[in-house]
């Protein structure tokens, strides 16, 4: 794997985190402002958490399914191709949210994936979900 290709994947991961932070920040701000001026609900924090979870789990996964990869991969002209089977909603949900996003937010998870990459020459989520990332 070329070093530039590895850099493209790392940059796309950074784009993904930035995209998620912006979208969740905007939705939180919008709900907070609507509550302050229109609704005046007592448990607005629970509503914000619920809506952000729905946005993160379903909207982000549907976007990744539609783009054949995450938003960051789309910006870097990368896409996901299955080596076995086909890409489904559950497969994208598990790949993008569980295996990638939640694993990478911990230093231990990132180190495990780096070690896995050194030995297997592939990321853990691509290896176990039988996918590969291809440059367009």
Residue pairs with C-beta under 8 A, 6 or more apart in sequence:
1 121
5 135
8 76
8 78
8 135
9 73
9 76
9 78
9 123
9 133
11 72
11 76
12 69
12 70
12 72
12 73
12 75
12 76
12 78
13 72
13 100
13 104
14 72
15 70
15 71
15 72
15 75
15 76
16 70
16 71
16 72
16 73
16 101
19 71
19 72
20 56
20 60
20 101
23 55
23 59
23 60
24 52
24 55
24 56
27 48
27 51
27 52
27 55
28 48
28 52
31 44
31 47
31 48
31 51
32 44
32 48
35 41
35 44
35 47
41 47
56 97
57 93
57 97
60 96
60 97
61 89
61 92
61 93
61 96
61 97
62 89
63 70
63 71
64 70
64 71
64 92
64 96
65 87
65 89
65 92
67 73
67 74
67 79
68 79
68 80
68 81
68 87
69 78
69 79
69 80
69 133
70 96
70 100
73 79
73 80
73 133
77 135
77 136
78 133
78 134
78 135
78 136
79 133
79 134
79 136
80 87
80 95
80 131
80 132
80 133
80 134
81 131
81 132
81 133
81 134
82 91
82 130
82 131
83 130
83 131
83 132
84 130
85 91
85 130
87 131
91 129
91 131
94 129
95 125
95 129
95 131
99 124
99 125
99 128
99 129
100 125
102 109
103 109
103 110
103 112
103 113
103 124
103 125
104 110
104 113
112 124
113 123
113 124
116 122
116 123
116 124
116 127
117 123
117 124
120 127
122 132
125 131
126 132
126 133
